Amino acid sequence: MTLGRLNHIGIATPSIEKAVETYCHLLGADAIGTPFDLPPQGVRVCFIDAPNTQIELIQPLDESSPIANFLKKNPGGGQHHLCFEVADMAAAVAALQAKGATLLGQPRIGAHGTPVVFLHPRDMGGVLVELMETPEEGH
């Protein structure tokens, strides 16, 4: 497995609308589309475009969402995860498992419509890392 480019930084927020307003007003950023729900993950998301990556704003749909638990510890929101691209999810998962990494569940379809999987923060220096399959790394 080879680490691909940083695709996005996930930011948990209690209000996507307020977060979008903040990024657009203070930093002159542009939202990509409008917020949308991902019921299987229990979240509502919206992406903010940056010249070299994206910011994924994540709001819980309800109290059962993992993001709701994050916000209980961090009521104002904050950095939730880093997402890196991989060219082949199956190969990446096999390589990580062979090296003893702890995956949080099985790969599933993420907000970009491609397979994603998360690595346990204890294996990554306390940082939650998401891997996202992209047909061609860097694109």
N, C-alpha and C positions, 0 to 999 in steps of 0.2 A: 504494500500500500504506500502510495506517495501522497503527502499532504498537498491539497490543491489550494487555490486562492481563497481568501476570506470572502464569503458570499454576503453575510450580514451579521449584525450584532443585534441580539434579541434584548429588548427593553420591556420589562413588565411595568404596567401602568394601571392605576385604578380607573382612568378615563382616557380612552383613545382620542376622543374629540379634543380634550384639553391638551393632550400630548402633541397631536398634530398641529394644533394652533400654536403651541410653544415653539416647535421646530420650524414652522413656517414663518412665524412672526419674528422670533429672535435670530434665527440663522438664515432666513430666506430660502429654506428648503422647499421642495415640492413633494407632496404626497403622490404616490402611485395609485391611482384609482381611489376607491372608497373603502372604508373598513368592511370586512366580511367575516362571517362566522365559520368556524371549523368545529362543528359539534363533536366529532370523534375525539378531538383533543381537548374539548371543553374551553375553547378560547375564541376570541374575536381578534382579528389582526388587521394591521394596515402597514404598508411599507412606505418609508421615506427614502427618496433617492439622494445619494451623495455621489460625488464624482468617482470615487474609488470603491464604493461598496453600497450596501443598503442598511437601513435601520428597520428592524421589524418591531413594531409596537404591538404588545400583547396584553389583552385585557381578559380576565376570566369571564366565562359565560354565567357561572354560578359558583356556589361555595364548594362544590366537589372538584373544581378545576385545580390542577397542580399550581397554577398561577395564583389562585386564591390563597393557597398555603404560603407561597412566596411573599405575597402582599401582607399577610398577617405578621411576618417578620420584618417586612420593609414597607410600611404603609404608604409611603410616598412613591414607591416604585423603585426601579433601579435595573442595573445590568443583570440579565438573566442568563444569557449564553452567548457563545461565539459559534458561528456556523462556517465550516470549511467544506469545500467541494471535493468530491471524489468521483473518479470516472466510472467505477464499477462497485456498486454497493455490496454485492455478494462477495467479491474478492476482498473488499475492505473489512467486512465483518469477519470473514474467515481468518484474515491476517491478524486482526485485533484479538480474536478469541485464541489463536495459536500463541499469542504473546501474553495471554492472561488478563487482558483488559476486561472490565466489567461493563457490559452494555445494559442500558436501561430499557428493557423490552426488546421486541423484534422490530426490524425496519417497518415503517408504515408510510403512507402518503402524507407529505407535509403541505405547507401553505403554497409552495410553488408547483404543486401537483407532481412532485417527484419523490422517490423514496428518501426517507431520513431515518437516522438512528442517533441516540444520545449516548455519550460515554459518561460514566460515573465521575463526578468531580474529584473523588479521592484518587483516581488514577491520573488526573490532569492538574494537579497542584491546586485543587480547590475550585477550579473553573468548570462549569458545565459546558461540554463541547458537543455540538451537533454536527453530524456529517450528512451532507446532502449530495445525492447522486446527480451529476450533470452529464448529459450525453458527451460533451467535449469539455474537459477541464478548462477553466479560464474563460468560459463563454456563458 
